């Protein structure tokens, strides 16, 4: 009887732990051919039970350019970042609450107001959870652009 309880307790712990966020960094990357740039967005869980994550964007390009910046954290199912390319080869990484402008020539990542972003852009894809729940980059060819939902307060 005691052995059965121990087995049930261990099985219950296994089920609970499998539902927990691990805090292990989850990187996802994309190579953008023009302007020859690699974007990596690393997501790290900050709560074992809630969907809360810190996000860090790194850009790399040939010639030694590499820069990283923390993005606004995900405080509840808002990790997704849409990626766009502008005609003049800037890259936008746009989230629910923030927008970053990646300038590969200057090797910079800058926070921008939404109203200052160009409208004539090409959707490249999204950093998001895939169908399997894993953090990944989903190219536009696999999943069309998804707008951000407005939340009513």
N, C-alpha and C positions, 0 to 999 in steps of 0.2 A: 504494500500500500504506500509506504513511504517512498519507494522507488518510483512508483507511478506519479506521485505528486512532484517529485524532482524532475521527472521527464516533462511533465506538463508545464512546470515553471520555466524550464530551459527552452521549451518550444515557444512559449509565450514571449520570453525575452528575445528569442530569435526573430519572431514576427515584429515586435516593437522596434528592434534595432534595424531591421531591414527597411523600415519606414523613416528612419532618421537621416538627416543630412550629415554627411561625413566631415565637411570642412576641408576636404582635399581639393586643391586647385583643379578646376576643369578648364583646360585651354581649348579654344576653337580658333582656327586660322583660315584665311583666304588670301590667295595671290591675285592681285589685280594687275593684269597684263599692261594696261596703259593707265597709270603711269609707272609701271614696274615697281609695285609696292606690295609688301606683305603686312596684313593686319592680323593681330592676334588679340583676342578678347578672353581674358581669364576670369572665370566666375568662381568665387569661394563662398560657401555657405557660412553664415554667421550665427545661425540658430539651428539647433538639432531637429526641431519639429516644424518651424514655420518656414515659408518660402522667403527667406531674407538672404541677400548675397551682396558681397562687395564685388565690384567690377573694375578691372584694370586693362586699359587699351595700350598696346605696344605697336608701333609702326617700325618697319625696317625696309631699307632699300639698299641696292648695291651702292658701293662707294663708302660704306661705313656709317650711314645714317641709321640711328636707332634712338627712339625716344618713347617714354611711357608716361601715362597719366591715369589717375584714378577717375572713374566716372561716378555720377550720382549713384548711390547704392540702390539696390532693389529692395524695397521694403514690403513687397507683397505682389508677386507675379508680374513684375514690370522689368524683367531683365532684357527682354528683346530689344535689339538695336538693328534698325534698318540701315543699309549701306547704299549710298548713291555716289555717282560720279558726275561731275559737272563738265561742260564743254571745254573749260580751260584747265582740266585735269586736277581739280581739287577733289577730295573725297569727303563726303559727309557721313558721319556716324550719328544717327538720330534715334533718340529714345523717347519714352513717354514724356519725360520732363526736361530733357537736355539735348543739345545738339553740339557736336564737335566738328570742327573743320580741320581736315588733315591736309597740310601743304607739303607735298613731297620735296619740292625744290628747297624750301627753307628748313625742312625736317622739323615741323612743328605740329602740335595739336592744340587748337584753341577753342575755348568755349564760345558759343555764338548764340545770340537771340534768334528765335525761329524766324522773326520778321526780316532778318538780314540774310537769310539763305536764298540762293537763286532758285527759281521755280523750274527752269529748263534743265532737268537732271535725268539721269538714267538710273533706274533701280538695279543694283547689283545683286542684292540678296539680303538675308537677315542672319544675325547671330541669335539663336533661339533654341528652345528644346525641340528635338525631333520627335517623331511619332513614338519612339522608344523611351522618351523622357530624358535623353542624354543631351547635354549642351553641345551644340555644333553650329557650323555655318551652313545655311540652306541657300544655295544659289537661286537666282530668279528663274532659271530653267526648271527647277524642281518645285518651287512654291512661289506663287505670285505675291506681290506686295500686299501686306496686311496693314491697314491703317490702325492707329492707336485709338482705343475706345475712350470716350469721355466718361468720366465717373461722376455720377450725381452725388452730391453731399447732403 
